[in-house]
Every structure is written in structure tokens, then in C-alpha cells.
Amino acid sequence: MSKKPRKKKEYDDDDGRTIANMNVEGMPWYQKRAHDDTPADPQSPAGEGAGDAGADNQPITLTKTEGRAMMRGVLLAAFLVGAVFFGAIALFILFCIYVWFR
């Protein structure tokens, strides 16, 4: 017994455009050389699509101003997390002194 090939359903409102490309790296159905609707990047040696972010594995270079801004943001976030932990510990100690151990 052989299986009959499935007929592809045709919809009246389908114009053939891709709304969301589901060819995501890491999924079982991922195809490296799948057809995508993005135009080819002329500077890419392999002719890969422009939608392949990070495919060329080039390091990102930052200017001094961008590097300083990034470091300022990282330090601000670290100090904020540290302040939250310090505040929680201080509140716990105050709770222990004035409520729990009375």
C-alpha cells in the first residue's frame, strides 16, 4: 500500500508572500540555504541574505563615546542591584532588632 501524496491546500487570499519566516536556527526544520525574501547583501562573500544577523562573525567595534556609555549603563545597573540587596538586608536587620527579638 503506497500513500498518496498530499495536495497542498490553496487559499483564495494567499498571495504567496512570507509574513513571518519560521526558518529559525536551532529548530528541527531549519534549512541553512532556504529561500528567503530578503535581498542578497552585495558585500557578503557567500551571497547570504541581509536578514542573517551575525552570520559573518565580525566583531562589533564601538567608539570611545559608545564604550563609555555602555560601561556607564552596566555600572548603573550593577549599583542598582547592589542597592536593592543592601536595602533588603538592612530592612531584615531592622526587622530582627525591633520586631523579632523583642
Secondary structure as GFF3:
##gff-version 3
##sequence-region A 1 102
A	DSSP	alpha_helix	64	95	.	.	.	ID=ss1
A	DSSP	pi_helix	96	100	.	.	.	ID=ss2
###
